[in-house]
Amino acid sequence: MTIKQIQRILLLQSIIKRAVLTLASISLPGSYAAYAASPSPLTTLVVPGPVSATTSSPWCASGKTVKFAGLNWESGSVLTEVMRTVMEQGYGCKTESIPGNTVAMEVALSKNDIQVLAEEWVGRSDAWNTAAKAGSVVPLGKVIVGATEGWYVPEYVIKGDASRGIKPMAPALKSVADLPTYKALFKDVEEPSKGRFLNCPTGWTCEGVNTQKLKAYKLTNSYVNFRPGTGPALDAAITSDYQRGKPLLFYYWAPNALMGKFKFIKLQEPAFNAVCFKTLADKEAANPCGSAAPEALIQAGVSSVFRNADPVLSAFLSRVNIPLDVLNKSLAEMADQKLVARQVAHNFLKQYPEIWKQWVPNDVAIKLTASVK
């Protein structure tokens, strides 16, 4: 080896050493995601892990507003506001909430009149199923895991409540098949010859399913199908009767504030049958057959147009998940403190960064953290 070759090697080693020292001095907050979000024209940093480092939303960058379904039940409204806040504060988007019932919003989603429906109970609605089959809507992620639904009565109806001086009213009541025997117990004040079944508000997907269930369980002649005007009206009716120790038969679901606040017992139904449940989901089916609901699959629904136009926000929505116990706690605070959904969303983002930071890249997380202080 010549002297010149040795000198070249020593020079190269010196250059490499200086480069290593320079790289070691760079401070990357939290992860390499923020650094990767601004790649140099000469190199591209491949970031390990599932969260994309791309944080520029094509939809929002073009000046378009992301329009959400204005869901009028508590969990749906809170999920909507959480997603809106992340998009606004983290991705710099403009968002809007459009009021309407579930079916109308699903139709609007299929036409891209709105872009996001935050809490879609997938497979329960004719409107959703038709749109999904046509390819005009897409479900993303699993926003809630462990949800449940069914027909309920207060626990004291079956077991009594000694602390409140309430004796059991229907100790043998176990299933929907027993309900004809107890129509007098659940007497409707306007039609006292019948019992009252407290259904979902008109326009909700569950309202149509429950109406078909009344037919399938042959209860139309013995129970009034009572539909409250809104979700809060449904909650108010349940709360009022529960606090007064009155008998009550109603449809309900979790996540929900009342599930954590009161004690309910779910009535048995025939085991889930896919064929029968299709007849319950189809309001035109003349002869529906009984079936419990399938295991709940709750996802964010988006229009196919939006999904194809904005992979960045779609990736975010596909990662959104709030544990059921955390969501129930937030909903209970919402009810007890009479908070609006936007405030509940703000509180969630402030209190549970370990949850939502899994949904977004690091630079988005930094912006969100600053916005909810």
PyMOL commands that set and color helices and strands:
alter all, ss='L'
color gray80, all
select helices_A, chain A and resi 3-24+33-36+58-61+74-91+102-110+126-134+155-159+162-164+176-182+205-216+231-243+257-261+274-281+304-309+311-319+324-337+341-351+353-356+362-371
alter helices_A, ss='H'
color red, helices_A
select strands_A, chain A and resi 65-70+94-99+116-121+137-144+148-154+195-198+223-226+250-254+264-266+298-303
alter strands_A, ss='S'
color yellow, strands_A
deselect
rebuild
show_as cartoon
